[in-house]
């Protein structure tokens, strides 16, 4: 009889835990608009429904908030990177070169995955200074951009047209030729 009550109490506790977990998930997930189906196949298929890039907030070198939506009207290359990531470091010269070539025609948002532990603003700034990169870098200190764009691998690059629609996504390192090909349609 006692084991039956223990079993019933265990089931009740499990039910309370599951319901509580579902409520916490619902509340926390409401804080972010997560990019749905960011696959390169659907984003580049002209027959598919266009996908508006969800907005996020990152911080510039001075700590000022910068929103993706503030670049509306300009094509955007969004690159997520970290200074500890060898493929990120390897593709940076190509991004810097094309940033210099395109000037203000295309906005390059080089977003550092600043988690405060493995990657800090100081380690990112040190890497950038050593390499003498001058493009604007933004810091995702709240991880909002990473969550919003469902980034789980570095580097990851998104190409967004001037109307704010996703055109392409690349997971992993890309080279100059691929980057040139990617930005050609948004120029």
Buried (B, 14 or more C-beta within 10 A) or exposed (E): EEEEEEEEEEEEEEEEEEEEEEEEEEEEEEEBEEBEEBEBEBBBEEEEEEBEBBBBBBBEEEEEEBEBEEBBEBBBBBBBBBBBBEBBBEBBEBBBBBBEEBEEEBBBBBBBBBEEEEBBBEBBBEBBEEEEBEBEBBBBBEBBBBBBBBBEEBBBBBBBBBEBBBBBBBBEBBEEEBBBEBBEEBE
